[in-house]
Amino acid sequence: MDSFRNQVTKVFWISAVIILLLVLFGAFAPDLFELAAGKAFDFTTYAFGWFYLLSVLLFVIFCLFLAFSKYGRIRLGGDDDRPEYSFFTWIGMLFSAGFGIGLVFWGIAEPMSHFFTPPTVGTEAMTNEAARTAMRYSFFHWGVSQWSVFTMVGLAIAYFQFRKKEDGLISTTLKPVIPKRIYGQPFKDTIDIIAVIATVMGVATSLGLGILQINGGLNAAFGIANSGTIQIVILLVMTALFIISSSTGIDKGIRYLSNLNLTLALLLMLFVFFTGPTVFILNSFTLGLGDYLSNFITMSLRLTPYAGGTWIRDWTIFYWAWAIAWSPFVGAFIARVSRGRTIKEFVIGVLMVPPLIALLWIAVFGGTALHFDLFSGTGIAQAVNQDVTSALFNTFDLLPFPLLTSLFSILLIFTFLITSADSATYILGVMTARGVINPSLVARIIWGILIGAIAGVLLVSSGLAGLQTASLVSALPFTIILFLMGAALLKLLSKEVIPKKKTKL
């Protein structure tokens, strides 16, 4: 408790009050809250959609530039530091904290949604061409663009925290490019409060949505009703488990869960790969990868000012806004587990490996569902259009051992949610305790209880959608912060003494 008292700051209290007010609004007036949040989000994505698209493409280019320039040899830490975690454990942590739960949810649902409602004008729904387009855009949304945002934040924080021995706060990374007359405590606190609010709202809504999917899986497997009571029971069990995991620290709870998550995910993917249409999956992956790479620039900058429509806003811009709003948490966590790696290792590991796993996952699961609909007329796309949570379990019904695979996937979703929430409580502890690398256990437990309580209140009141939409509004100011972080990082890197290349004998 003493460490909590010593670490707690105004950022903690102000963030907690603002979040409480937003949750009360969402709980007691969910329709009004969702309407107001929706209006704000619609305006920002309509007026600044072009800005999101250009920004994310520039982030990809910037990250690749740093990796393959002379700066790539700079180590995130001292010159003699080496990585704390093995490559498999490190990737498991990235995968679990960054997007694992979203991929399980959307790995089938997204390609089938695009198959049912094609993203391009003139493409007939539920045809071969629609399937190819669906796979291309699913690859695009889960590829390097989304991860460039996490790479930007993680790289900046890791550089300042481990190379420059500063604290692990978002605000600290802006210091080199903000005039001294502005860069005071009020400015720092404001930036960090924005980061905390975006993190809490994003994690709480993801927790709530994951619980809805678990309830849907239990309904599909055992006929357990979709009800608020069941969802609250799931939430209570999950909250207790991630608080217990959080109390063990990164080197035990998060580390072991991350390894478990990645192992379970790979096993499930291999099962579907070998029991599903294996050759079709391989062909779909190869063609989808080619389409993704050859159309990358076109998709990155695609808008429809002449044709109208909201598909780009509903999907691509929504994804980019979600990644940016989520980036304070994911980036800070990635930074924490990346000490000792070079900038090149960091960028390749974060920007390339998780997206590759994602593309393989989409090809295996989405490709299997597309094959069933195209050649067996199974109607998965129509079912997904009615209920997006049904995608995974409807597909399992067409494969061997549907009950076992459904149970396995529910366990995977459960462990992913626990790991994400566990990681979030750690990062929130860091953000609200002056950036210390080991925040107090009391702070982590408080944030764990608050996240669980927020998700529970909003599940009961049906206010999750409003909170999710509201969290995305923070993406616009945070995009500007990302540019400032990049400028600050480049400014300091230009003053570094670059290690010499190792020559091969």
VEXDREN-2710 file (C-alpha; in Angstrom, 1 decimal):
% VEXDREN-2710
k/r/px/py/pz
1/MET/0.0/0.0/0.0
2/ASP/2.9/2.4/0.7
3/SER/4.3/1.9/-2.7
4/PHE/0.8/2.7/-4.2
5/ARG/0.6/5.9/-2.2
6/ASN/4.1/6.9/-3.3
7/GLN/3.4/6.1/-6.9
8/VAL/-0.1/7.4/-7.4
9/THR/-0.4/10.7/-9.3
10/LYS/-3.0/13.2/-10.6
11/VAL/-3.1/11.2/-13.8
12/PHE/-4.6/8.3/-11.9
13/TRP/-7.3/10.3/-10.1
14/ILE/-8.3/12.5/-13.1
15/SER/-8.5/9.5/-15.4
16/ALA/-10.5/7.5/-13.0
17/VAL/-13.1/10.3/-12.5
18/ILE/-13.5/10.9/-16.3
19/ILE/-13.9/7.2/-17.0
20/LEU/-16.4/6.9/-14.1
21/LEU/-18.5/9.7/-15.6
22/LEU/-18.4/8.2/-19.1
23/VAL/-19.4/4.8/-17.7
24/LEU/-22.3/6.3/-15.8
25/PHE/-23.4/8.0/-19.0
26/GLY/-23.1/4.8/-20.9
27/ALA/-24.9/2.8/-18.2
28/PHE/-27.9/5.1/-17.5
29/ALA/-28.4/6.5/-21.0
30/PRO/-26.8/4.0/-23.4
31/ASP/-28.9/5.0/-26.4
32/LEU/-28.1/8.7/-26.0
33/PHE/-24.4/7.9/-25.3
34/GLU/-24.1/5.7/-28.4
35/LEU/-25.8/8.4/-30.5
36/ALA/-23.5/11.1/-29.3
37/ALA/-20.4/9.0/-29.6
38/GLY/-21.5/7.8/-33.0
39/LYS/-22.0/11.4/-34.2
40/ALA/-18.5/12.4/-33.0
41/PHE/-16.9/9.3/-34.6
42/ASP/-18.8/9.8/-37.9
43/PHE/-17.6/13.4/-38.1
44/THR/-14.0/12.6/-37.4
45/THR/-13.9/9.7/-39.9
46/TYR/-15.8/11.6/-42.6
47/ALA/-13.7/14.8/-42.2
48/PHE/-10.4/13.2/-41.5
49/GLY/-10.6/9.8/-43.1
50/TRP/-8.0/10.9/-45.7
51/PHE/-5.7/11.8/-42.8
52/TYR/-6.0/8.4/-41.2
53/LEU/-5.2/6.6/-44.5
54/LEU/-2.2/8.8/-45.3
55/SER/-0.9/8.7/-41.8
56/VAL/-0.9/4.9/-41.5
57/LEU/0.8/4.5/-44.9
58/LEU/3.5/7.0/-43.7
59/PHE/3.9/5.0/-40.5
60/VAL/4.6/1.8/-42.5
61/ILE/7.2/3.7/-44.6
62/PHE/8.9/5.3/-41.6
63/CYS/9.2/2.0/-39.7
64/LEU/10.7/0.2/-42.7
65/PHE/13.1/3.1/-43.2
66/LEU/14.4/2.9/-39.6
67/ALA/14.8/-0.9/-39.8
68/PHE/16.9/-0.9/-43.0
69/SER/18.8/2.3/-42.4
70/LYS/21.9/2.7/-40.3
71/TYR/19.7/3.3/-37.3
72/GLY/18.5/-0.3/-37.4
73/ARG/21.8/-1.3/-35.7
74/ILE/21.0/0.8/-32.6
75/ARG/20.0/-1.3/-29.6
76/LEU/17.0/-0.6/-27.4
77/GLY/19.1/-0.5/-24.2
78/GLY/22.8/-0.4/-23.6
79/ASP/25.1/-1.6/-26.4
80/ASP/25.8/-4.7/-24.4
81/ASP/22.2/-5.5/-23.5
82/ARG/20.5/-8.6/-25.0
83/PRO/16.8/-9.6/-25.2
84/GLU/15.1/-10.6/-22.0
85/TYR/12.8/-13.1/-23.6
86/SER/13.2/-15.9/-26.2
87/PHE/11.8/-15.2/-29.7
88/PHE/8.8/-17.5/-29.2
89/THR/7.9/-16.0/-25.9
90/TRP/8.3/-12.5/-27.3
91/ILE/6.1/-13.2/-30.3
92/GLY/3.6/-14.8/-28.0
93/MET/3.4/-11.7/-25.9
94/LEU/3.0/-9.5/-29.0
95/PHE/0.3/-11.8/-30.4
96/SER/-1.6/-12.0/-27.1
97/ALA/-1.6/-8.3/-26.1
98/GLY/-1.9/-6.9/-29.6
99/PHE/-4.6/-8.6/-31.5
100/GLY/-5.1/-12.3/-30.7
101/ILE/-8.7/-12.0/-29.5
102/GLY/-9.7/-9.8/-32.4
103/LEU/-8.2/-12.3/-34.9
104/VAL/-10.1/-15.2/-33.3
105/PHE/-13.3/-13.2/-33.6
106/TRP/-12.8/-11.8/-37.1
107/GLY/-10.7/-14.5/-38.7
108/ILE/-13.8/-16.0/-40.3
109/ALA/-16.3/-13.2/-39.7
110/GLU/-14.5/-10.6/-41.7
111/PRO/-13.9/-12.5/-45.0
112/MET/-17.4/-13.8/-44.9
113/SER/-18.8/-10.3/-44.3
114/HIS/-16.9/-9.1/-47.4
115/PHE/-18.0/-12.1/-49.3
116/PHE/-21.6/-11.3/-48.4
117/THR/-21.2/-7.5/-49.0
118/PRO/-18.3/-6.9/-51.4
119/PRO/-16.1/-3.9/-50.8
120/THR/-15.9/-2.9/-54.5
121/VAL/-18.7/-1.7/-56.7
122/GLY/-19.6/-4.1/-59.5
123/THR/-18.5/-7.3/-57.6
124/GLU/-21.4/-9.7/-57.3
125/ALA/-21.9/-11.0/-53.8
126/MET/-21.0/-14.6/-53.0
127/THR/-19.2/-15.3/-56.2
128/ASN/-15.6/-16.4/-56.9
129/GLU/-14.6/-12.8/-57.5
130/ALA/-16.2/-11.8/-54.2
131/ALA/-14.3/-14.4/-52.3
132/ARG/-11.0/-13.3/-53.8
133/THR/-11.8/-9.6/-53.0
134/ALA/-12.8/-10.6/-49.5
135/MET/-9.6/-12.4/-48.8
136/ARG/-7.5/-9.5/-50.2
137/TYR/-9.1/-6.9/-48.0
138/SER/-9.0/-9.2/-44.9
139/PHE/-5.3/-9.6/-45.5
140/PHE/-4.9/-5.8/-45.8
141/HIS/-6.8/-5.0/-42.6
142/TRP/-4.8/-7.5/-40.5
143/GLY/-1.4/-6.9/-42.2
144/VAL/1.5/-4.5/-41.7
145/SER/-0.6/-1.3/-41.7
146/GLN/-2.3/-2.0/-38.4
147/TRP/0.9/-3.1/-36.8
148/SER/2.8/-0.1/-38.0
149/VAL/0.9/2.0/-35.5
150/PHE/1.9/-0.3/-32.6
151/THR/5.5/-0.4/-33.9
152/MET/5.7/3.4/-33.8
153/VAL/4.5/3.7/-30.2
154/GLY/6.4/0.7/-29.0
155/LEU/9.7/1.8/-30.6
156/ALA/9.5/5.3/-29.3
157/ILE/8.8/4.2/-25.7
158/ALA/11.4/1.5/-25.7
159/TYR/14.0/3.8/-27.1
160/PHE/13.4/6.5/-24.4
161/GLN/12.9/4.0/-21.6
162/PHE/15.8/1.7/-22.2
163/ARG/18.3/3.7/-24.3
164/LYS/17.8/7.1/-22.7
165/LYS/16.8/5.8/-19.3
166/GLU/13.7/7.9/-19.2
167/ASP/10.3/6.9/-17.8
168/GLY/7.9/4.8/-19.9
169/LEU/5.2/7.5/-20.5
170/ILE/3.8/8.6/-23.8
171/SER/4.3/12.2/-22.8
172/THR/8.1/11.7/-22.3
173/THR/8.6/10.7/-25.9
174/LEU/7.4/14.1/-27.1
175/LYS/9.9/16.1/-25.0
176/PRO/12.5/16.6/-27.9
177/VAL/10.0/18.3/-30.2
178/ILE/7.8/20.3/-27.8
179/PRO/8.9/23.8/-26.9
180/LYS/10.0/24.2/-23.2
181/ARG/7.4/26.8/-22.5
182/ILE/4.7/24.3/-23.4
183/TYR/6.3/21.1/-22.1
184/GLY/5.4/21.3/-18.4
185/GLN/3.5/19.1/-16.0
186/PRO/0.0/20.1/-17.2
187/PHE/1.0/19.2/-20.8
188/LYS/2.5/15.9/-19.7
189/ASP/-0.5/15.0/-17.6
190/THR/-3.0/15.8/-20.4
191/ILE/-1.2/13.5/-22.8
192/ASP/-1.0/10.7/-20.3
193/ILE/-4.6/11.1/-19.3
194/ILE/-5.7/10.7/-23.0
195/ALA/-3.6/7.5/-23.2
196/VAL/-5.1/6.1/-20.0
197/ILE/-8.7/6.8/-21.0
198/ALA/-8.2/5.3/-24.5
199/THR/-6.6/2.2/-22.9
200/VAL/-9.3/1.6/-20.3
201/MET/-12.2/2.2/-22.7
202/GLY/-10.6/0.0/-25.4
203/VAL/-9.8/-2.9/-23.0
204/ALA/-13.2/-2.8/-21.3
205/THR/-15.1/-2.9/-24.6
206/SER/-12.8/-5.7/-25.9
207/LEU/-13.4/-7.6/-22.7
208/GLY/-17.2/-7.2/-23.0
209/LEU/-17.2/-8.2/-26.7
210/GLY/-15.1/-11.3/-25.9
211/ILE/-17.5/-12.3/-23.2
212/LEU/-20.3/-12.0/-25.7
213/GLN/-18.5/-14.4/-28.0
214/ILE/-17.7/-16.9/-25.2
215/ASN/-21.4/-16.9/-24.3
216/GLY/-22.2/-17.4/-28.0
217/GLY/-19.8/-20.3/-28.1
218/LEU/-21.4/-21.9/-25.0
219/ASN/-24.8/-21.5/-26.6
220/ALA/-23.6/-23.2/-29.8
221/ALA/-21.8/-26.0/-28.0
222/PHE/-24.2/-26.7/-25.0
223/GLY/-27.3/-24.7/-25.7
224/ILE/-26.6/-22.3/-22.7
225/ALA/-28.7/-19.2/-23.2
226/ASN/-27.2/-15.9/-24.2
227/SER/-28.1/-14.0/-21.0
228/GLY/-26.8/-11.2/-18.9
229/THR/-26.5/-13.5/-15.9
230/ILE/-24.3/-16.0/-17.8
231/GLN/-22.2/-13.1/-19.1
232/ILE/-21.7/-11.6/-15.6
233/VAL/-20.6/-15.1/-14.3
234/ILE/-18.1/-15.4/-17.1
235/LEU/-16.9/-11.8/-16.3
236/LEU/-16.4/-12.5/-12.6
237/VAL/-14.4/-15.7/-13.3
238/MET/-12.3/-13.9/-15.9
239/THR/-11.7/-10.8/-13.7
240/ALA/-10.6/-13.0/-10.8
241/LEU/-8.2/-14.9/-13.0
242/PHE/-6.5/-11.9/-14.7
243/ILE/-6.1/-10.1/-11.3
244/ILE/-4.4/-13.3/-10.0
245/SER/-2.2/-13.4/-13.1
246/SER/-1.4/-9.7/-12.8
247/SER/-0.2/-10.2/-9.2
248/THR/2.5/-12.6/-10.5
249/GLY/4.1/-10.0/-12.8
250/ILE/5.2/-10.2/-16.4
251/ASP/7.8/-12.9/-15.9
252/LYS/5.3/-15.4/-14.7
253/GLY/1.6/-14.8/-15.4
254/ILE/1.8/-12.9/-18.7
255/ARG/4.8/-14.9/-19.9
256/TYR/3.2/-18.3/-19.3
257/LEU/-0.2/-17.2/-20.7
258/SER/1.4/-15.8/-23.8
259/ASN/3.2/-19.0/-24.5
260/LEU/0.0/-20.9/-23.9
261/ASN/-2.0/-18.7/-26.2
262/LEU/0.4/-19.0/-29.1
263/THR/0.6/-22.7/-28.7
264/LEU/-3.1/-23.2/-28.5
265/ALA/-3.7/-20.9/-31.5
266/LEU/-1.1/-22.8/-33.6
267/LEU/-2.6/-26.2/-32.6
268/LEU/-6.1/-25.0/-33.5
269/MET/-4.9/-23.6/-36.8
270/LEU/-3.0/-26.8/-37.7
271/PHE/-6.1/-28.8/-36.9
272/VAL/-8.4/-26.8/-39.3
273/PHE/-5.6/-26.7/-41.9
274/PHE/-5.3/-30.5/-42.1
275/THR/-9.0/-31.4/-41.6
276/GLY/-10.2/-28.6/-43.9
277/PRO/-9.6/-28.0/-47.6
278/THR/-5.8/-28.0/-47.3
279/VAL/-4.9/-27.4/-51.0
280/PHE/-7.6/-24.7/-51.3
281/ILE/-6.2/-23.0/-48.2
282/LEU/-2.7/-23.0/-49.6
283/ASN/-3.9/-21.7/-53.0
284/SER/-6.0/-19.0/-51.2
285/PHE/-3.1/-17.9/-49.1
286/THR/-0.7/-17.7/-52.1
287/LEU/-3.2/-15.8/-54.3
288/GLY/-4.3/-13.5/-51.4
289/LEU/-0.7/-12.6/-50.5
290/GLY/-0.1/-11.7/-54.1
291/ASP/-3.2/-9.6/-54.3
292/TYR/-2.4/-7.9/-51.0
293/LEU/1.2/-7.0/-52.1
294/SER/0.3/-5.9/-55.6
295/ASN/-2.7/-3.8/-54.4
296/PHE/-1.2/-2.5/-51.2
297/ILE/-0.8/1.2/-52.2
298/THR/-4.2/1.3/-53.9
299/MET/-6.0/-0.1/-50.8
300/SER/-4.0/2.0/-48.5
301/LEU/-5.2/5.2/-50.2
302/ARG/-8.6/4.1/-51.3
303/LEU/-11.5/6.6/-50.8
304/THR/-14.8/7.0/-52.7
305/PRO/-15.4/10.7/-53.0
306/TYR/-17.1/10.2/-56.5
307/ALA/-19.1/7.1/-55.8
308/GLY/-20.1/7.8/-52.2
309/GLY/-20.9/5.0/-49.8
310/THR/-19.6/4.3/-46.3
311/TRP/-17.7/0.9/-46.7
312/ILE/-14.3/2.4/-46.4
313/ARG/-15.3/4.3/-43.2
314/ASP/-17.0/1.3/-41.8
315/TRP/-14.1/-1.0/-42.3
316/THR/-10.6/0.4/-43.2
317/ILE/-10.9/3.8/-41.4
318/PHE/-12.6/2.1/-38.5
319/TYR/-9.7/-0.4/-38.2
320/TRP/-7.1/2.3/-38.4
321/ALA/-8.8/4.5/-35.8
322/TRP/-9.2/1.4/-33.5
323/ALA/-5.5/0.6/-33.9
324/ILE/-4.5/4.2/-33.1
325/ALA/-6.8/4.4/-30.1
326/TRP/-5.5/1.0/-28.9
327/SER/-1.8/1.9/-29.5
328/PRO/-0.9/3.5/-26.1
329/PHE/-1.6/0.2/-24.4
330/VAL/-0.2/-2.2/-27.0
331/GLY/2.8/0.0/-27.8
332/ALA/3.7/0.5/-24.2
333/PHE/3.5/-3.3/-23.5
334/ILE/5.5/-4.2/-26.6
335/ALA/8.2/-1.7/-25.4
336/ARG/8.3/-3.2/-22.0
337/VAL/9.1/-6.7/-23.3
338/SER/11.5/-5.6/-26.0
339/ARG/14.5/-4.4/-24.1
340/GLY/17.8/-5.5/-25.6
341/ARG/16.7/-5.9/-29.2
342/THR/18.0/-3.7/-32.0
343/ILE/15.7/-1.4/-33.9
344/LYS/15.9/-3.7/-36.9
345/GLU/15.0/-6.8/-34.9
346/PHE/12.2/-4.9/-33.2
347/VAL/10.7/-3.6/-36.4
348/ILE/10.9/-6.9/-38.3
349/GLY/9.6/-8.8/-35.3
350/VAL/6.6/-6.4/-34.6
351/LEU/5.8/-5.3/-38.1
352/MET/6.3/-8.6/-39.9
353/VAL/5.8/-11.7/-37.7
354/PRO/2.3/-11.0/-36.1
355/PRO/0.8/-9.9/-39.5
356/LEU/2.2/-13.1/-41.1
357/ILE/0.5/-15.2/-38.4
358/ALA/-2.7/-13.2/-39.0
359/LEU/-2.6/-13.8/-42.8
360/LEU/-2.1/-17.5/-42.2
361/TRP/-4.9/-17.6/-39.7
362/ILE/-7.3/-15.8/-42.1
363/ALA/-6.3/-18.1/-45.0
364/VAL/-6.9/-21.2/-42.9
365/PHE/-10.2/-20.2/-41.1
366/GLY/-11.6/-17.7/-43.6
367/GLY/-10.5/-19.9/-46.6
368/THR/-12.2/-23.0/-45.0
369/ALA/-15.5/-21.1/-44.6
370/LEU/-15.3/-19.6/-48.1
371/HIS/-14.7/-23.1/-49.5
372/PHE/-17.8/-24.5/-47.8
373/ASP/-20.0/-21.7/-49.0
374/LEU/-18.6/-21.7/-52.6
375/PHE/-18.7/-25.4/-53.2
376/SER/-21.1/-26.9/-50.7
377/GLY/-23.7/-24.0/-50.3
378/THR/-23.5/-24.1/-46.5
379/GLY/-24.7/-20.5/-45.9
380/ILE/-22.0/-19.4/-43.4
381/ALA/-22.0/-15.9/-44.9
382/GLN/-25.8/-15.5/-44.4
383/ALA/-25.4/-16.7/-40.8
384/VAL/-22.6/-14.2/-40.2
385/ASN/-24.7/-11.5/-41.6
386/GLN/-27.3/-12.3/-39.0
387/ASP/-25.0/-12.9/-36.1
388/VAL/-21.3/-12.1/-36.4
389/THR/-20.4/-14.2/-33.3
390/SER/-21.7/-17.4/-35.0
391/ALA/-18.9/-17.5/-37.7
392/LEU/-16.4/-19.6/-35.9
393/PHE/-18.8/-22.1/-34.4
394/ASN/-20.8/-22.5/-37.6
395/THR/-17.6/-23.4/-39.4
396/PHE/-16.6/-25.9/-36.7
397/ASP/-19.9/-27.7/-37.2
398/LEU/-18.7/-28.7/-40.7
399/LEU/-15.4/-30.1/-39.5
400/PRO/-14.6/-33.2/-37.4
401/PHE/-15.1/-33.1/-33.6
402/PRO/-17.1/-29.8/-33.6
403/LEU/-17.8/-30.0/-29.8
404/LEU/-14.1/-30.4/-29.0
405/THR/-13.0/-27.6/-31.4
406/SER/-15.7/-25.3/-30.0
407/LEU/-14.5/-25.9/-26.4
408/PHE/-10.9/-25.4/-27.5
409/SER/-11.7/-22.1/-29.1
410/ILE/-13.6/-20.9/-26.1
411/LEU/-10.6/-21.7/-24.0
412/LEU/-8.4/-19.8/-26.4
413/ILE/-10.7/-16.8/-26.3
414/PHE/-10.7/-17.0/-22.5
415/THR/-6.9/-17.1/-22.2
416/PHE/-6.5/-14.3/-24.8
417/LEU/-8.9/-12.0/-22.9
418/ILE/-7.1/-12.8/-19.6
419/THR/-3.7/-12.0/-21.1
420/SER/-4.9/-8.7/-22.7
421/ALA/-6.6/-7.6/-19.5
422/ASP/-3.5/-8.7/-17.4
423/SER/-1.2/-6.7/-19.8
424/ALA/-3.5/-3.7/-19.6
425/THR/-3.5/-3.6/-15.8
426/TYR/0.3/-3.6/-15.9
427/ILE/0.5/-0.8/-18.4
428/LEU/-2.2/1.3/-16.7
429/GLY/-0.2/0.9/-13.5
430/VAL/2.9/2.3/-15.3
431/MET/1.0/5.1/-17.0
432/THR/-0.5/6.3/-13.7
433/ALA/2.6/5.9/-11.5
434/ARG/5.1/8.2/-13.2
435/GLY/6.2/5.6/-15.7
436/VAL/7.9/3.2/-13.2
437/ILE/8.8/-0.1/-14.7
438/ASN/7.3/-2.1/-11.8
439/PRO/4.0/-0.5/-10.7
440/SER/2.6/-1.4/-7.3
441/LEU/0.4/-4.5/-7.0
442/VAL/-2.4/-2.4/-5.5
443/ALA/-2.5/-0.1/-8.5
444/ARG/-2.8/-3.1/-10.9
445/ILE/-5.5/-4.7/-8.8
446/ILE/-7.5/-1.4/-8.7
447/TRP/-7.3/-1.1/-12.5
448/GLY/-8.3/-4.8/-12.9
449/ILE/-11.4/-4.3/-10.7
450/LEU/-12.3/-1.1/-12.5
451/ILE/-12.0/-2.7/-16.0
452/GLY/-14.1/-5.6/-14.9
453/ALA/-16.7/-3.4/-13.3
454/ILE/-16.9/-1.2/-16.4
455/ALA/-17.4/-4.1/-18.7
456/GLY/-20.0/-5.6/-16.4
457/VAL/-22.0/-2.4/-16.1
458/LEU/-22.0/-1.9/-19.8
459/LEU/-22.9/-5.5/-20.6
460/VAL/-26.0/-5.2/-18.4
461/SER/-27.0/-1.8/-19.8
462/SER/-26.1/-2.6/-23.4
463/GLY/-23.7/0.4/-23.5
464/LEU/-20.7/-1.4/-24.9
465/ALA/-21.2/-0.2/-28.4
466/GLY/-21.3/3.5/-27.3
467/LEU/-18.1/3.1/-25.2
468/GLN/-16.3/1.4/-28.1
469/THR/-17.3/4.2/-30.5
470/ALA/-16.4/6.9/-28.0
471/SER/-12.9/5.4/-27.5
472/LEU/-12.3/5.7/-31.2
473/VAL/-12.7/9.5/-31.1
474/SER/-9.4/9.7/-29.2
475/ALA/-7.7/8.4/-32.4
476/LEU/-7.7/11.8/-34.1
477/PRO/-5.6/13.6/-31.5
478/PHE/-3.4/10.6/-31.0
479/THR/-2.6/10.4/-34.7
480/ILE/-0.9/13.8/-34.3
481/ILE/0.9/12.6/-31.2
482/LEU/2.2/9.6/-33.3
483/PHE/3.7/12.0/-35.8
484/LEU/5.4/14.0/-33.0
485/MET/6.7/10.7/-31.5
486/GLY/8.2/9.8/-34.8
487/ALA/9.8/13.3/-35.2
488/ALA/11.2/13.1/-31.7
489/LEU/12.7/9.7/-32.2
490/LEU/14.3/10.6/-35.5
491/LYS/15.8/13.8/-33.9
492/LEU/17.5/11.8/-31.2
493/LEU/18.6/8.9/-33.5
494/SER/20.4/11.4/-35.7
495/LYS/22.6/12.3/-32.8
496/GLU/23.5/8.6/-32.0
497/VAL/26.9/7.1/-32.6
498/ILE/25.9/4.2/-34.9
499/PRO/27.5/0.8/-34.1
500/LYS/29.6/-0.5/-37.0
501/LYS/28.4/-3.3/-39.1
502/LYS/29.8/-6.7/-38.1
503/THR/32.0/-8.0/-40.9
504/LYS/31.8/-11.7/-41.7
505/LEU/35.1/-13.6/-41.7
END
